[in-house]
Amino acid sequence: MSQMSRISRSARVPRSATRAGGAWGARGQARQNDRGASHEPDEPYFEERPGFPGARRGPGGHGGPAARPPIMLEVDDLHAAYGESWIVQGVTLRVADGQVAAVLGRNGVGKTTLIHAIAGLNPPRRGRVLLNGQDIARWPAHLIARRGVGLVPQGRRVFPSLDVREHLQVGARKGSGRGWDERRVLDLFPRLRERLAHRAGKLSGGEQAMVAAGRALVGNAHILLMDEPSEGLAPLLVRELGRILLELKAGGASILLVEQNLAFALRVADHVYLMSKGRIVHECAPDDLRRDDAAKSRWLGV
């Protein structure tokens, strides 16, 4: 039996595992983003990468050891499902301290489910989520947030009846030493200073995106999970959002960014992962992906 066959067999999730957590079935039926995924995990796509234990290599991935900053977030062989529909199938990725890692992929490949699994909104069935070396997989979502994981959800998810200041008060938390408070957020988003007393439901899409980001920042998280923050924004606002993310990164923020906007993601990311059918199928530096027309065509359809 080949080494790849042994890896494939050992990584298969038993059918009995899909029966656990069946209460997610109704939610899975309601999900729109991740429909079309298979009902059981497929055979793993990757081989182990020499010199980098636990990491994976897809077509065109980079191998071999290299000097790296400390790892803030490590996701190892993560599997997540809704009922018996397996969405995330063995994802492994890393976010270094003070860097931005981007996950790109078409609609329905499992990107949002991955974010929800890390944040505890849909606890993973298998695998590890290490934050500063501590496994937080399957912790309740509120404890993961307290531990230092901030979420900027897809679609902003602001509270329509609360004004801007109330959003920043609700999200405020001390702890990481990053020093984010209302004043710093308003310095970063001057437009919000003019809207402090306005209800979030009356704000524009761009302003709501600022509120969602500000709410996460005042939580002083160790890492931000950002789920398609550029969605629905005008090109001018997307450029402004890119500038803000670069400013956050320069200040030492660690960010896991899920995006479909390729140009935006390549502008801000330090490392890129491509996702398809619930798996990471390719990883590389942003400049490498810019030149790799075959990978962009195959996995992103561009």
Backbone as numpy.savetxt, mean C-alpha at the origin, in Angstrom:
# Nx Ny Nz CAx CAy CAz Cx Cy Cz
12.48 -34.35 -8.10 11.64 -33.16 -8.10 12.52 -31.91 -8.10
12.22 -30.91 -8.94 13.04 -29.71 -9.04 12.82 -28.82 -7.83
13.81 -27.89 -7.63 13.67 -26.95 -6.52 12.41 -26.11 -6.66
12.10 -25.69 -7.90 10.92 -24.86 -8.11 9.67 -25.63 -7.74
9.62 -26.93 -8.06 8.45 -27.73 -7.72 8.27 -27.82 -6.21
9.40 -28.00 -5.48 9.31 -28.08 -4.03 8.79 -26.77 -3.44
9.28 -25.64 -3.98 8.80 -24.34 -3.50 7.31 -24.20 -3.77
6.89 -24.59 -4.99 5.49 -24.44 -5.37 4.60 -25.26 -4.45
4.98 -26.52 -4.18 4.14 -27.38 -3.36 4.05 -26.87 -1.93
5.20 -26.41 -1.39 5.21 -25.96 0.00 4.44 -24.67 0.19
4.31 -23.86 -0.89 3.65 -22.56 -0.76 2.15 -22.64 -1.00
1.64 -23.78 -1.46 0.21 -23.88 -1.77 -0.61 -23.79 -0.48
-1.68 -23.01 -0.51 -2.56 -22.90 0.65 -3.58 -24.02 0.59
-3.74 -24.83 1.65 -4.69 -25.92 1.61 -6.11 -25.43 1.45
-6.93 -26.25 0.78 -8.32 -25.87 0.54 -9.05 -25.63 1.86
-8.69 -26.39 2.90 -9.37 -26.22 4.18 -9.17 -24.83 4.74
-8.05 -24.19 4.38 -7.80 -22.84 4.91 -8.81 -21.85 4.40
-9.38 -22.08 3.22 -10.33 -21.12 2.67 -11.65 -21.14 3.42
-11.90 -22.17 4.21 -13.15 -22.21 4.96 -13.10 -21.33 6.18
-11.88 -21.07 6.67 -11.76 -20.20 7.84 -12.12 -18.78 7.45
-12.76 -18.07 8.37 -13.11 -16.67 8.09 -14.15 -16.55 7.01
-15.07 -17.51 6.93 -16.09 -17.46 5.90 -17.02 -16.27 6.03
-16.98 -15.60 7.20 -17.82 -14.43 7.39 -17.49 -13.32 6.43
-16.32 -13.40 5.80 -15.93 -12.37 4.83 -16.64 -12.56 3.50
-17.38 -13.66 3.34 -17.95 -13.96 2.04 -18.87 -12.88 1.53
-19.75 -12.37 2.42 -20.68 -11.34 1.98 -19.94 -10.10 1.54
-18.89 -9.75 2.29 -18.12 -8.57 1.90 -17.42 -8.82 0.57
-16.95 -10.05 0.38 -16.27 -10.35 -0.87 -17.20 -10.21 -2.06
-18.49 -10.60 -1.88 -19.42 -10.46 -2.97 -19.65 -9.00 -3.32
-19.53 -8.14 -2.29 -19.78 -6.72 -2.52 -18.59 -6.00 -3.10
-17.43 -6.60 -3.02 -16.23 -5.93 -3.51 -16.30 -5.78 -5.02
-15.92 -4.59 -5.51 -15.88 -4.36 -6.94 -14.47 -4.38 -7.48
-13.52 -3.88 -6.68 -12.16 -3.69 -7.20 -11.45 -4.98 -7.51
-11.75 -6.04 -6.74 -10.95 -7.23 -6.84 -11.71 -8.41 -7.41
-12.79 -8.18 -8.11 -13.51 -9.28 -8.75 -12.67 -9.89 -9.85
-12.94 -11.11 -10.10 -12.21 -11.77 -11.17 -11.02 -12.52 -10.67
-10.71 -12.45 -9.35 -9.58 -13.22 -8.83 -9.98 -14.67 -8.70
-8.98 -15.54 -8.71 -9.25 -16.96 -8.61 -9.71 -17.32 -7.22
-10.34 -18.48 -7.06 -10.88 -18.89 -5.78 -9.85 -19.58 -4.91
-8.75 -19.98 -5.44 -7.67 -20.54 -4.64 -6.35 -19.99 -5.18
-5.33 -19.94 -4.32 -4.04 -19.43 -4.79 -3.49 -20.28 -5.92
-2.92 -19.61 -6.91 -2.27 -20.32 -7.99 -0.86 -20.73 -7.59
-0.18 -21.44 -8.47 1.20 -21.80 -8.20 2.05 -20.54 -8.09
2.99 -20.48 -7.13 3.84 -19.29 -7.00 4.61 -19.00 -8.28
4.77 -17.71 -8.54 5.39 -17.28 -9.78 6.90 -17.17 -9.66
7.39 -17.05 -8.41 8.76 -16.62 -8.20 9.69 -17.74 -7.77
10.96 -17.46 -7.92 12.02 -18.21 -7.27 12.63 -17.34 -6.20
13.20 -17.99 -5.17 13.90 -17.21 -4.15 15.10 -16.51 -4.77
15.37 -15.31 -4.30 16.45 -14.51 -4.86 17.73 -14.76 -4.07
18.79 -15.24 -4.71 20.04 -15.50 -3.99 20.57 -14.23 -3.33
21.06 -14.38 -2.10 21.68 -13.26 -1.41 20.71 -12.30 -0.76
19.39 -12.57 -0.85 18.40 -11.67 -0.27 17.29 -12.54 0.29
17.48 -13.17 1.46 16.56 -14.18 1.97 15.14 -13.67 2.05
14.23 -14.47 1.52 12.82 -14.17 1.59 12.32 -13.27 0.49
13.21 -12.58 -0.22 12.77 -11.71 -1.30 12.59 -12.53 -2.56
11.88 -11.95 -3.51 11.54 -12.69 -4.71 12.03 -11.97 -5.95
12.16 -12.71 -7.02 12.56 -12.13 -8.29 11.52 -12.48 -9.35
11.06 -11.45 -10.07 10.20 -11.65 -11.22 11.03 -11.43 -12.46
10.41 -11.48 -13.63 11.18 -11.25 -14.85 11.84 -9.89 -14.82
13.13 -9.86 -14.98 13.83 -8.58 -15.03 14.16 -8.01 -13.66
13.84 -8.74 -12.57 14.14 -8.24 -11.23 15.63 -8.23 -10.98
16.04 -7.50 -9.96 17.45 -7.36 -9.65 17.84 -8.34 -8.57
18.94 -9.00 -8.69 19.39 -9.96 -7.70 20.67 -9.50 -7.04
21.07 -10.27 -6.01 22.33 -10.00 -5.35 22.19 -9.03 -4.20
23.07 -9.13 -3.21 23.01 -8.26 -2.05 23.48 -6.86 -2.38
22.97 -5.90 -1.65 23.41 -4.51 -1.81 23.12 -3.78 -0.52
23.84 -2.69 -0.28 23.62 -1.91 0.92 22.25 -1.27 0.86
21.49 -1.40 1.95 20.14 -0.87 1.99 19.90 -0.17 3.32
19.03 0.86 3.33 18.65 1.47 4.61 17.82 0.49 5.42
17.63 0.77 6.72 16.83 -0.13 7.55 15.43 -0.31 6.98
14.86 -1.49 7.20 13.53 -1.80 6.69 12.47 -1.34 7.69
11.57 -0.48 7.24 10.48 -0.03 8.10 9.33 -1.03 8.08
8.93 -1.48 6.88 7.82 -2.42 6.73 8.25 -3.57 5.85
7.99 -4.78 6.31 8.29 -5.97 5.51 7.04 -6.84 5.45
6.60 -7.13 4.25 5.47 -8.03 4.01 6.03 -9.31 3.44
5.74 -10.43 4.09 6.38 -11.70 3.73 5.32 -12.77 3.46
5.22 -13.19 2.20 4.35 -14.30 1.79 2.92 -14.08 2.28
2.38 -12.92 2.01 1.06 -12.55 2.52 -0.05 -13.09 1.61
-1.05 -13.70 2.25 -2.24 -14.20 1.56 -3.46 -13.58 2.22
-4.39 -13.08 1.42 -5.63 -12.52 1.95 -6.79 -12.93 1.05
-7.95 -13.08 1.64 -9.11 -13.57 0.89 -10.38 -12.94 1.42
-11.43 -13.00 0.60 -12.79 -12.69 1.00 -13.59 -13.97 0.85
-14.00 -14.56 1.96 -14.65 -15.85 1.88 -13.69 -16.87 1.31
-14.09 -17.52 0.24 -13.23 -18.51 -0.40 -12.57 -17.96 -1.66
-12.65 -16.67 -1.86 -12.01 -16.04 -3.02 -10.68 -15.44 -2.59
-9.60 -16.07 -3.04 -8.25 -15.63 -2.68 -7.84 -14.47 -3.58
-7.52 -13.34 -2.96 -7.20 -12.13 -3.70 -5.70 -11.88 -3.72
-5.10 -11.83 -2.54 -3.64 -11.63 -2.41 -3.01 -13.00 -2.19
-2.04 -13.34 -3.05 -1.53 -14.71 -3.09 0.00 -14.74 -2.97
0.49 -14.58 -1.76 1.92 -14.72 -1.52 2.75 -13.50 -1.81
2.25 -12.31 -1.46 2.98 -11.07 -1.73 4.13 -10.89 -0.74
5.29 -10.57 -1.28 6.46 -10.21 -0.48 6.99 -8.88 -0.99
7.15 -7.93 -0.08 7.72 -6.63 -0.46 8.29 -5.97 0.79
9.08 -4.90 0.55 9.72 -4.16 1.63 9.63 -2.67 1.36
9.51 -1.91 2.46 9.58 -0.46 2.40 10.69 -0.02 3.34
11.71 0.59 2.78 12.84 1.03 3.60 12.49 2.32 4.35
13.18 2.53 5.44 12.97 3.73 6.24 13.29 4.98 5.41
12.34 5.91 5.37 12.55 7.15 4.65 12.42 7.05 3.15
11.83 5.97 2.65 11.68 5.80 1.21 10.22 5.53 0.84
9.96 5.64 -0.46 8.64 5.37 -1.01 8.72 4.14 -1.89
7.90 3.14 -1.58 7.77 1.96 -2.43 6.38 2.01 -3.07
6.34 1.83 -4.39 5.08 1.90 -5.12 4.67 0.52 -5.60
3.37 0.23 -5.48 2.78 -0.99 -6.03 1.85 -0.57 -7.16
2.17 -1.03 -8.36 1.41 -0.67 -9.55 0.74 -1.91 -10.12
-0.40 -1.70 -10.78 -1.08 -2.81 -11.43 -2.42 -2.36 -11.97
-2.97 -3.20 -12.83 -4.28 -2.91 -13.39 -5.36 -2.99 -12.32
-6.57 -2.56 -12.67 -7.72 -2.71 -11.78 -7.96 -4.18 -11.46
-8.32 -4.46 -10.21 -8.75 -5.81 -9.85 -7.65 -6.80 -9.57
-6.39 -6.35 -9.43 -5.31 -7.31 -9.21 -5.04 -7.56 -7.73
-5.72 -6.80 -6.84 -5.57 -7.04 -5.42 -4.82 -5.96 -4.66
-4.60 -4.81 -5.26 -3.80 -3.77 -4.60 -4.49 -3.24 -3.33
-5.78 -2.92 -3.44 -6.50 -2.40 -2.28 -6.63 -3.47 -1.20
-6.86 -4.72 -1.60 -6.93 -5.80 -0.61 -5.60 -5.95 0.12
-4.50 -5.76 -0.58 -3.18 -5.80 0.06 -3.08 -4.72 1.13
-3.47 -3.50 0.79 -3.42 -2.40 1.75 -4.30 -2.71 2.96
-5.51 -3.23 2.70 -6.43 -3.55 3.80 -5.87 -4.66 4.69
-5.18 -5.62 4.09 -4.59 -6.70 4.89 -3.49 -6.17 5.80
-2.66 -5.29 5.27 -1.59 -4.71 6.09 -2.16 -3.88 7.23
-3.22 -3.10 6.93 -3.82 -2.20 7.92 -4.73 -2.92 8.90
-5.02 -4.21 8.67 -5.87 -4.96 9.58 -7.35 -4.87 9.28
-7.72 -4.22 8.17 -9.14 -4.12 7.82 -9.67 -5.43 7.27
-8.82 -6.22 6.66 -9.15 -7.58 6.22 -7.95 -8.45 6.59
-7.93 -9.00 7.80 -6.73 -9.68 8.29 -6.25 -10.78 7.35
-4.94 -10.87 7.12 -4.41 -11.90 6.22 -4.65 -13.29 6.77
-4.81 -14.26 5.87 -4.97 -15.66 6.26 -3.63 -16.32 6.53
-2.58 -15.76 5.93 -1.27 -16.39 6.04 -0.21 -15.34 5.75
0.98 -15.51 6.34 2.10 -14.61 6.07 2.35 -13.66 7.23
3.35 -12.80 7.05 3.77 -11.89 8.09 3.76 -10.45 7.59
3.47 -9.54 8.52 3.60 -8.10 8.28 4.45 -7.57 9.42
5.70 -7.22 9.11 6.65 -6.78 10.13 6.81 -5.27 10.08
6.49 -4.61 11.18 6.69 -3.18 11.32 7.83 -2.97 12.31
8.94 -2.44 11.81 10.14 -2.31 12.64 10.51 -3.64 13.29
10.32 -4.72 12.54 10.71 -6.04 13.02 9.66 -6.77 13.84
8.55 -6.12 14.18 7.50 -6.76 14.98 6.36 -7.20 14.07
5.93 -8.45 14.22 4.87 -9.00 13.39 3.52 -8.49 13.88
2.84 -7.70 13.03 1.54 -7.14 13.38 0.41 -7.77 12.57
0.72 -8.81 11.79 -0.32 -9.48 11.01 -1.39 -10.03 11.94
-2.62 -9.83 11.55 -3.79 -10.31 12.28 -4.05 -9.57 13.58
-3.34 -8.46 13.82 -3.72 -7.57 14.92 -5.01 -6.85 14.54
-5.82 -6.43 15.52 -6.97 -5.58 15.22 -6.52 -4.27 14.58
-7.36 -3.72 13.71 -6.97 -2.53 12.96 -6.63 -1.36 13.87
-7.36 -1.19 14.98 -7.08 -0.03 15.84 -5.72 -0.16 16.54
-5.29 -1.39 16.82 -3.97 -1.57 17.43 -2.86 -1.35 16.40
-3.10 -1.75 15.15 -2.13 -1.50 14.09 -1.95 0.01 13.89
-3.07 0.74 13.94 -2.99 2.20 13.81 -2.19 2.79 14.97
-2.44 2.31 16.19 -1.71 2.82 17.35 -0.22 2.47 17.27
0.07 1.34 16.65 1.47 0.91 16.54 2.24 1.78 15.56
1.53 2.50 14.67 2.24 3.44 13.80 2.03 3.24 12.32
0.87 2.69 11.92 0.53 2.53 10.51 -0.61 3.50 10.19
-0.33 4.48 9.33 -1.33 5.45 8.92 -1.89 5.10 7.55
-3.18 5.32 7.36 -3.86 4.94 6.13 -4.51 6.16 5.48
-4.20 6.35 4.20 -4.93 7.30 3.36 -5.72 6.44 2.37
-7.01 6.20 2.64 -7.75 5.20 1.86 -8.13 5.68 0.47
-8.40 4.72 -0.39 -8.88 5.05 -1.73 -10.21 5.79 -1.62
-10.36 6.86 -2.41 -11.60 7.63 -2.36 -11.67 8.61 -1.21
-10.54 8.79 -0.51 -10.38 9.77 0.57 -11.10 9.37 1.86
-12.39 8.99 1.78 -13.15 8.54 2.95 -13.14 9.57 4.08
-13.44 10.81 3.75 -13.58 11.84 4.79 -14.96 11.74 5.42
-15.11 12.38 6.59 -16.41 12.43 7.26 -17.14 13.68 6.78
-18.20 13.52 6.00 -18.84 14.69 5.36 -19.32 15.75 6.35
-19.75 15.34 7.56 -20.34 16.29 8.51 -19.29 16.99 9.37
-18.04 16.52 9.35 -16.99 17.15 10.14 -16.25 18.20 9.32
-15.83 19.28 9.98 -15.06 20.29 9.26 -13.59 19.87 9.23
-12.79 20.67 8.55 -11.38 20.32 8.35 -10.65 20.21 9.69
-10.86 21.19 10.57 -10.16 21.15 11.87 -10.55 19.92 12.67
-11.81 19.54 12.63 -12.25 18.35 13.36 -11.59 17.08 12.82
-11.38 16.99 11.52 -10.65 15.85 10.96 -9.24 15.77 11.53
-8.58 16.90 11.62 -7.21 16.90 12.14 -7.18 16.59 13.64
-8.22 16.98 14.35 -8.30 16.66 15.77 -8.59 15.18 15.99
-9.46 14.62 15.17 -9.81 13.20 15.29 -8.58 12.32 15.04
-7.76 12.70 14.06 -6.62 11.87 13.70 -5.39 12.09 14.54
-5.36 13.13 15.35 -4.13 13.51 16.05 -3.69 12.46 17.06
-2.41 12.16 17.04 -1.83 11.21 18.00 -0.33 11.49 18.10
0.18 11.46 19.30 1.62 11.60 19.50 2.24 10.21 19.54
3.55 10.16 19.30 4.17 8.85 19.47 5.44 8.60 18.69
5.48 8.92 17.40 6.64 8.54 16.60 7.77 9.55 16.67
7.50 10.72 17.23 8.53 11.75 17.29 8.68 12.52 15.99
7.77 12.31 15.03 7.87 13.02 13.75 7.33 14.44 13.84
6.57 14.75 14.88 6.20 16.13 15.15 5.11 16.70 14.28
4.25 15.87 13.72 3.17 16.39 12.89 2.02 16.85 13.78
1.58 18.08 13.56 0.42 18.61 14.26 -0.36 19.48 13.27
-1.41 20.10 13.77 -2.26 20.90 12.88 -1.47 22.00 12.18
-0.59 22.66 12.90 0.18 23.76 12.31 1.02 23.27 11.14
1.73 22.16 11.33 2.59 21.65 10.25 1.77 21.20 9.05
0.62 20.58 9.30 -0.23 20.15 8.19 -0.73 21.36 7.40
-1.11 22.42 8.09 -1.59 23.61 7.40 -0.47 24.32 6.66
0.75 24.21 7.16 1.88 24.73 6.41 2.11 23.93 5.13
1.88 22.62 5.22 2.06 21.76 4.05 0.93 21.95 3.04
-0.28 22.16 3.56 -1.48 22.35 2.72 -2.09 23.72 3.04
-1.51 24.81 2.54 -2.03 26.15 2.88 -3.50 26.33 2.54
-3.96 25.64 1.51 -5.36 25.77 1.12 -6.30 25.37 2.26
-5.89 24.41 3.07 -6.76 23.95 4.15 -6.92 25.00 5.25
-5.95 25.89 5.37 -6.06 26.95 6.38 -7.27 27.84 6.08
-7.56 28.00 4.80 -8.72 28.80 4.40 -10.02 28.03 4.54
-9.93 26.73 4.77 -11.13 25.88 4.78 -11.35 25.23 6.15
-10.70 25.70 7.19 -10.74 25.01 8.48 -12.16 24.81 9.00
-13.04 25.77 8.78 -14.40 25.68 9.31 -15.38 25.07 8.30
-14.88 24.64 7.16 -15.77 24.07 6.13 -15.94 22.57 6.34
-17.15 22.10 6.16 -17.40 20.66 6.26 -16.75 19.95 5.08
-16.22 18.76 5.37 -15.47 18.03 4.35 -16.35 17.65 3.16
-17.64 17.41 3.41 -18.53 17.04 2.32 -18.72 18.14 1.30
-18.36 19.36 1.65 -18.52 20.50 0.74 -17.21 20.86 0.04
-16.14 20.15 0.30 -14.84 20.46 -0.29 -14.71 19.83 -1.67
-13.78 20.34 -2.45 -13.47 19.73 -3.75 -12.73 18.41 -3.55
-12.60 17.63 -4.61 -11.87 16.37 -4.52 -10.44 16.56 -4.10
-9.79 17.59 -4.64 -8.40 17.87 -4.26 -8.28 18.26 -2.81
-9.21 19.09 -2.32 -9.18 19.49 -0.92 -9.46 18.31 0.00
-10.37 17.42 -0.40 -10.62 16.22 0.40 -9.38 15.33 0.46
-8.64 15.26 -0.64 -7.39 14.49 -0.63 -6.40 15.08 0.36
-6.34 16.40 0.44 -5.46 17.04 1.42 -5.90 16.74 2.84
-7.21 16.75 3.07 -7.73 16.45 4.40 -7.38 15.02 4.80
-7.57 14.07 3.88 -7.27 12.67 4.17 -5.79 12.48 4.48
-4.93 13.14 3.70 -3.50 13.04 3.97 -3.13 13.70 5.28
-3.71 14.88 5.55 -3.43 15.57 6.80 -3.89 14.78 8.01
-5.04 14.15 7.89 -5.56 13.33 8.99 -4.61 12.18 9.32
-4.02 11.58 8.27 -3.05 10.51 8.50 -1.75 11.05 9.07
-1.31 12.21 8.61 -0.03 12.76 9.07 -0.06 13.12 10.55
-1.16 13.72 11.03 -1.20 14.12 12.44 -1.25 12.90 13.36
-1.47 11.72 12.80 -1.36 10.49 13.59 0.07 10.10 13.87
1.03 10.82 13.25 2.46 10.59 13.48 2.85 9.13 13.33
2.40 8.55 12.22 2.66 7.13 11.95 4.11 6.90 11.56
4.57 5.67 11.77 5.89 5.28 11.28 5.88 5.11 9.77
4.74 4.67 9.22 4.64 4.47 7.78 3.24 4.84 7.33
3.15 5.44 6.14 1.86 5.79 5.54 1.53 4.79 4.43
0.31 4.27 4.45 -0.23 3.47 3.37 -1.15 4.37 2.57
-0.82 4.62 1.31 -1.61 5.54 0.48 -2.19 4.77 -0.69
-3.52 4.68 -0.73 -4.22 3.87 -1.72 -4.77 4.78 -2.82
-4.05 4.85 -3.94 -4.43 5.63 -5.12 -4.81 7.08 -4.76
-3.90 7.82 -4.13 -4.23 9.20 -3.74 -4.48 10.13 -4.92
-3.98 9.80 -6.12 -4.17 10.69 -7.27 -5.49 10.43 -7.99
-6.24 9.42 -7.55 -7.47 9.05 -8.25 -8.46 10.22 -8.29
-8.93 10.55 -9.48 -9.95 11.57 -9.64 -9.47 13.00 -9.56
-8.16 13.21 -9.44 -7.64 14.57 -9.33 -7.27 15.12 -10.70
-7.43 16.42 -10.86 -7.01 17.09 -12.09 -5.49 17.02 -12.20
-4.96 17.06 -13.43 -3.50 16.95 -13.62 -2.70 17.94 -12.79
-3.18 19.17 -12.64 -2.46 20.17 -11.85 -2.36 19.73 -10.39
-3.45 19.16 -9.86 -3.45 18.70 -8.48 -2.59 17.45 -8.30
-2.52 16.61 -9.34 -1.65 15.44 -9.27 -0.20 15.88 -9.17
0.18 16.88 -9.95 1.55 17.40 -9.86 1.83 17.97 -8.48
0.84 18.69 -7.92 1.02 19.25 -6.58 1.13 18.14 -5.53
0.34 17.07 -5.69 0.43 15.94 -4.78 1.80 15.28 -4.87
2.34 15.18 -6.07 3.68 14.64 -6.23 4.72 15.47 -5.50
4.59 16.78 -5.60 5.52 17.67 -4.88 5.43 17.45 -3.38
4.21 17.28 -2.88 4.02 17.08 -1.45 4.63 15.76 -0.99
4.45 14.70 -1.78 5.02 13.41 -1.40 6.55 13.46 -1.40
7.12 14.17 -2.36 8.58 14.33 -2.37 9.05 15.11 -1.15
8.26 16.09 -0.73 8.61 16.86 0.47 8.51 15.98 1.72
7.48 15.13 1.77 7.35 14.21 2.91 8.53 13.24 2.95
8.90 12.73 1.79 10.02 11.80 1.73 11.32 12.48 2.17
11.52 13.72 1.74 12.72 14.45 2.15 12.75 14.65 3.66
11.57 14.69 4.28 11.50 14.83 5.73 11.60 13.52 6.48
11.84 12.41 5.75 12.06 11.12 6.40 10.87 10.20 6.44
9.77 10.55 5.76 8.58 9.70 5.79 8.80 8.41 5.01
8.22 7.32 5.52 8.20 6.04 4.81 6.79 5.83 4.28
6.67 5.50 2.99 5.35 5.44 2.35 5.25 4.19 1.47
4.15 3.46 1.62 3.77 2.42 0.67 2.65 2.98 -0.17
2.93 3.19 -1.44 2.02 3.88 -2.35 1.44 2.89 -3.35
0.11 2.78 -3.38 -0.58 1.99 -4.39 -1.12 2.97 -5.43
-0.82 2.72 -6.70 -1.19 3.68 -7.74 -1.48 2.98 -9.07
-2.27 3.66 -9.90 -2.41 3.29 -11.30 -1.79 4.34 -12.22
-1.53 5.52 -11.67 -0.92 6.59 -12.45 0.59 6.35 -12.52
1.05 5.80 -13.63 2.44 5.38 -13.76 3.40 6.55 -13.63
3.16 7.64 -14.35 4.08 8.77 -14.32 4.19 9.35 -12.92
3.08 9.46 -12.24 3.07 9.99 -10.88 3.88 9.09 -9.95
3.65 7.78 -10.02 4.35 6.85 -9.14 5.85 6.85 -9.40
6.25 6.86 -10.66 7.68 6.83 -10.99 8.38 8.11 -10.54
7.64 9.18 -10.48 8.23 10.46 -10.05 8.62 10.42 -8.57
7.83 9.74 -7.74 8.04 9.84 -6.29 8.68 8.59 -5.69
8.64 7.45 -6.39 9.04 6.18 -5.77 10.55 5.97 -5.80
11.03 5.24 -4.81 12.41 4.75 -4.79 12.51 3.33 -5.31
11.42 2.58 -5.21 11.39 1.20 -5.68 9.97 0.90 -6.13
9.85 0.05 -7.15 8.55 -0.21 -7.76 8.29 -1.71 -7.79
7.06 -2.09 -7.41 6.58 -3.46 -7.52 5.39 -3.48 -8.47
5.37 -4.44 -9.38 4.23 -4.63 -10.27 3.43 -5.82 -9.78
2.11 -5.66 -9.74 1.23 -6.69 -9.18 0.27 -7.17 -10.26
0.05 -8.49 -10.30 -0.90 -9.09 -11.23 -1.49 -10.35 -10.60
-2.80 -10.45 -10.64 -3.50 -11.63 -10.12 -3.07 -11.98 -8.70
-2.94 -10.97 -7.89 -2.68 -11.18 -6.48 -1.24 -11.41 -6.11
-0.30 -11.30 -7.07 1.11 -11.56 -6.78 1.98 -10.41 -7.28
3.14 -10.26 -6.66 4.15 -9.36 -7.20 4.87 -10.12 -8.31
4.81 -9.58 -9.52 5.37 -10.29 -10.67 6.64 -9.63 -11.20
6.96 -8.45 -10.70 8.15 -7.74 -11.19 8.50 -6.67 -10.18
9.79 -6.45 -9.94 10.21 -5.34 -9.10 11.50 -4.77 -9.66
11.65 -3.45 -9.51 12.82 -2.80 -10.07 12.87 -1.36 -9.57
13.92 -0.66 -9.96 14.03 0.77 -9.70 13.15 1.53 -10.70
12.66 2.72 -10.33 11.81 3.49 -11.25 12.44 3.73 -12.62
13.73 4.07 -12.66 14.37 4.33 -13.94 14.40 3.08 -14.82
14.56 1.92 -14.20 14.54 0.67 -14.97 13.18 0.44 -15.60
12.11 0.73 -14.85 10.77 0.53 -15.41 10.48 1.52 -16.52
10.98 2.73 -16.40 10.78 3.71 -17.47 11.30 3.17 -18.81
12.41 2.44 -18.75 13.03 1.93 -19.99 12.50 0.56 -20.41
11.75 -0.10 -19.53 11.32 -1.47 -19.79 9.92 -1.48 -20.41
9.87 -1.26 -21.71 8.57 -1.21 -22.39 7.85 -2.55 -22.34
8.59 -3.66 -22.35 7.96 -4.98 -22.31 7.22 -5.19 -21.00
7.85 -4.84 -19.88 7.19 -5.01 -18.58 5.98 -4.10 -18.45
6.10 -2.86 -18.93 4.96 -1.94 -18.85 3.79 -2.43 -19.69
4.09 -2.96 -20.87 3.03 -3.47 -21.73 2.38 -4.72 -21.14
3.20 -5.61 -20.63 2.67 -6.90 -20.15 1.86 -6.74 -18.86
2.36 -5.96 -17.91 1.75 -5.92 -16.60 0.87 -4.71 -16.36
1.08 -3.63 -17.11 0.32 -2.41 -16.89 -0.55 -2.02 -18.08
-0.31 -2.63 -19.23 -1.10 -2.32 -20.41 -0.82 -0.95 -20.98
0.43 -0.45 -20.81 0.80 0.86 -21.36 1.99 0.72 -22.28
